[in-house]
């Protein structure tokens, strides 16, 4: 039994050692005019146009957007964004992780854009 426990401890230590030295994901630089802690939207399908929405809190309304980015920071229970929009008669939503992920933290809608309806901070997707 002692040999099995020693082997299990050695395997656990090896796994923990690998995790400890694994590189962290690099955050994408904050886009112009979208400070860390905000979710932002732009009219074009990238953040190379003026920011048309930035908020640290929940938002509801109606705004034509082409790109959304969650530039938030880790905050358990409130660091993901539930984005809801209307396109071609249908209502859609997506949960966006904070920059840099893991997972999706930005979404481009293409040149046609969508009608953004709400952004709600929430916990894990």
Helices and strands as residue ranges (DSSP letters): H 2-21, E 38-42, E 51-55, E 59-65, E 67-71, E 80-87, E 90-96, E 106-108, E 114-122
